[in-house]
Amino acid sequence: MTGRFQVVPAAYVLLLRGDGARTEVLLQLRAGTGYRDGYWAAAAAGHVEQGEDVFAAAVRETREELGVVVDRDDLVAVTAMHRTGGTGLAVDERVDFFLSCRRWSGEPRAAESGKTAGLDWFPLAALPTPTVPHERFVLDALRTGSIVPIVSHGFAAADDAGH
């Protein structure tokens, strides 16, 4: 008998401001992480740790990475993404929970030195290049209103179509 398939859960917090076509998202330029350095990504994201739920992880990651406080009741589920890096390694098998938030306390800043080369607001209609591909997929769907509750990414059967 082989071991059970395992996935790594992660929480992504999309801080949003503005409405409609003027909606902006806060992104960080990854640096010093070893994963997609030089790409723009959600300003706050990270692994769900043992003993915490995805909302607690989102609150913690936002505080650690941006120095702001969000209330878990202000987090809104956007989508869940089951994705693979296609390597067969456990570290590349993920379930990502994307949450949005429009209210927080404090001014967002790069609070973890050495892990980002920048932090900036971008219109959803004009995202920077390059953006981490699976995050770009979610941000584009959010912009176009084509977001669905659960998507997959990186699997041949889904053909990266999001389902």
N, C-alpha and C positions, 0 to 999 in steps of 0.2 A: 504494500500500500504506500502511495506517495503522500507527502505532506499536503496539508490544505493550502489552497491558494490564499495569499495574503495581499492586502492593499495598504498603502500609507494614506491616511486621511489628512487633508489640509484645509485650512480656512483662509479665504481671500476676502478682504474688506475693500469694497469700492466706495470711497468717499466721493459723493456727488454733490454738485451745487448747480443752481440754475434750473430752468425748465425747458421742455420741448427741445427745439433745435439748438438752444443755447446751453444745454446741459454739458457740464464739464466734469471730468474725472481726475483725481489726483493720482499721478504715476511717479514711480521712482526709476532712476537709471541704475540698473544692477551693476555692482562692482564688488570684487573680493569675495564672492560667494562660491565660485566654481560652477555655477549653473547659469547659463545665458547671460554672463557678464557682458555689458555693453548693450543690452536690450532694455527697453522700457517695460515695466510691469506694475501690477497693483502695488500701491504704496504700502499696504500692510497685508502680509500673508505669511503663513507658516504652518508647521505640523500641529495637529491636535495631539496634545500630550496625554499620557495615561492618566485616567481619573478625571479628565475634563471633557465636557461636551463641546460641540463645534461653536456654540455661542460664547462660551467661556474662552475658548481659544481665540476667537475673533476679537473679543474685548482685550485680552492679554496682548495679542500681536499688535493691535492698534496702539496700545499704550507703549509697548516696548519700541516699536519702530517709528512711531510718529509723535510720541509724547503727548497724545491727546486721550481723553477719556470718552468712551462711548457707552451708552446704556444698552444692555442686551435687548431691551424692549424697542430700541430704535433701529435694530438690525432687521433688514427685510431680505428674505430668501429670494435670490435671483434664479439660480439653477444649481444642480449638482452635475458634475462631469466625471464619468468613469473614463480614465485614459491610460494608455500604455505607451512606454517608450520603445516597445518592440524588442527589447533585449532579453526578456525572460528573467531579468534580475528583479528581486522583490522591490528594490529601491525605485524601479521604473514603473511600478504598478500602483496607480493612484485613484483615489476618489477625492475630488476637489469640491468644496462647498463654497459657492460664490454668494456673498451677502452685500447688500448696498446699505449705505447709511448717509443720511442728510443732516444729522444733528450730532454735535460733539462739543466737548468743553476743551478749550485751549486752542492754540494756533499750531497746525501741523508743521513739523520740522523733521529733518533727518536726525533721529535720536540715537541711531546705532552707527557710530563712526566706523568707517572701513567697510561698510556693506552697501553703500550707495554712492554714486557719483553725481547725483542730482535728484531734485524733487520739484515737480511742476504740475500745474493744472493744464489740461488739454480738452478742447471740445471733443465730444464723442464723434463728431463728424470730421475731425482732423487729427487723428491719432498719430503719434510720432513713429518713425521707422528707425530701427526695427522694434517691434513689440513682440513679446513672447507669444508664439503662435497660438497656443491653446487659450491664452488670455485674450488675444486679439479676436478670436472666434466668439468669445462670450461678449466682449465689448461691442463688436459689430452687430451681434444679434440684439443686444440691449438697445443700440441706436436705431435699428430698423424695426423694432417691435416684434421680432421673430423669435424671441426667447421662449424656450420650452422648459418644463420642470426638470427633465433629466436628459443629458446629452452624452454621447461617447465621442472619443477623439483618439486617433492613432490606430484603430483597429481596421483591418482590411475589410471585414464584413460591413462596417459602417461607411467605408469609403470616405472617411472624414467628413461625411455630410451632416454629422451631428446627431444621427440616430441609427 
